[in-house]
Amino acid sequence: MDEKKSKTFEKMFKTFQLGASYFSVNYMRAVKKGANVAEKEILKAAEDHDQPVEVMARKLFKAIKLGVLRAAEEMLLFGINLIEQMKGKSNKK
């Protein structure tokens, strides 16, 4: 591989690394926000010690579902933001 191709490949690889790192950080942030939502809902569900097991299970499932939905919402916002950034870069060229 000649030097020009090598530098191009190196630049592409660094860009990929930065993109993957950016995605990972945002994914972890989204999961944490979802887990925080689920935690709060689970603690609320556990306050009533005299409820039937079925009710508690339903509340736990709902809490987990809310946490997952929150994480998904965060990832969607991240994706929309990323697209807007790419549009901005495209328009500047």
C-alpha positions in Angstrom: 0.0 0.0 0.0 1.4 3.4 -0.9 1.8 6.2 1.5 -1.2 8.2 0.2 -3.6 5.2 0.6 -2.1 4.4 4.0 -2.8 8.0 5.3 -6.3 7.9 3.9 -7.0 4.5 5.6 -5.5 5.9 8.9 -7.7 9.0 8.7 -10.8 6.8 8.0 -9.9 4.5 10.9 -9.5 7.5 13.3 -12.8 8.9 12.2 -14.5 5.6 12.8 -12.9 5.3 16.3 -14.1 8.8 17.2 -17.6 8.0 15.9 -17.7 4.7 17.8 -16.5 6.4 21.0 -19.1 9.2 20.6 -21.9 6.6 20.1 -20.7 4.5 23.1 -20.7 7.5 25.5 -24.2 8.5 24.4 -25.4 5.0 24.6 -24.1 4.6 28.2 -25.7 8.0 29.1 -29.0 6.9 27.7 -28.9 3.5 29.6 -28.1 5.3 32.8 -31.0 7.7 32.4 -33.3 4.8 31.7 -32.0 2.9 34.7 -32.6 5.9 36.9 -36.2 6.1 35.8 -36.7 2.4 36.4 -35.1 2.6 39.8 -37.4 5.4 41.0 -40.5 3.4 39.7 -39.3 0.2 41.3 -38.8 2.0 44.7 -42.3 3.4 44.4 -43.7 0.0 43.6 -42.0 -1.6 46.6 -43.4 0.8 49.1 -46.6 -1.2 49.6 -45.5 -4.4 51.3 -49.1 -5.8 51.5 -49.8 -6.0 47.8 -50.3 -9.3 46.0 -47.3 -10.7 44.1 -49.1 -10.3 40.8 -49.6 -6.6 41.4 -46.0 -6.2 42.4 -44.8 -8.1 39.3 -47.0 -5.9 37.1 -45.5 -2.7 38.7 -42.0 -4.0 38.3 -42.6 -4.8 34.6 -44.0 -1.4 34.1 -41.0 0.2 35.8 -38.6 -1.7 33.6 -40.6 -0.8 30.5 -40.5 2.9 31.4 -36.8 2.7 31.9 -36.3 1.1 28.6 -38.5 3.6 26.9 -36.5 6.5 28.5 -33.3 5.0 27.2 -34.8 4.6 23.7 -36.0 8.2 23.7 -32.5 9.4 24.6 -31.0 7.3 21.8 -33.5 8.7 19.3 -32.7 12.3 20.4 -29.0 11.4 20.0 -29.7 10.2 16.5 -31.7 13.2 15.5 -29.0 15.5 16.9 -26.4 13.6 14.9 -28.4 13.9 11.7 -28.9 17.6 12.3 -25.1 18.0 12.8 -24.4 16.1 9.5 -27.0 18.3 7.7 -25.2 21.4 9.0 -21.8 20.2 7.8 -23.3 19.3 4.5 -24.8 22.7 4.0 -21.5 24.4 4.8 -19.7 22.7 2.0 
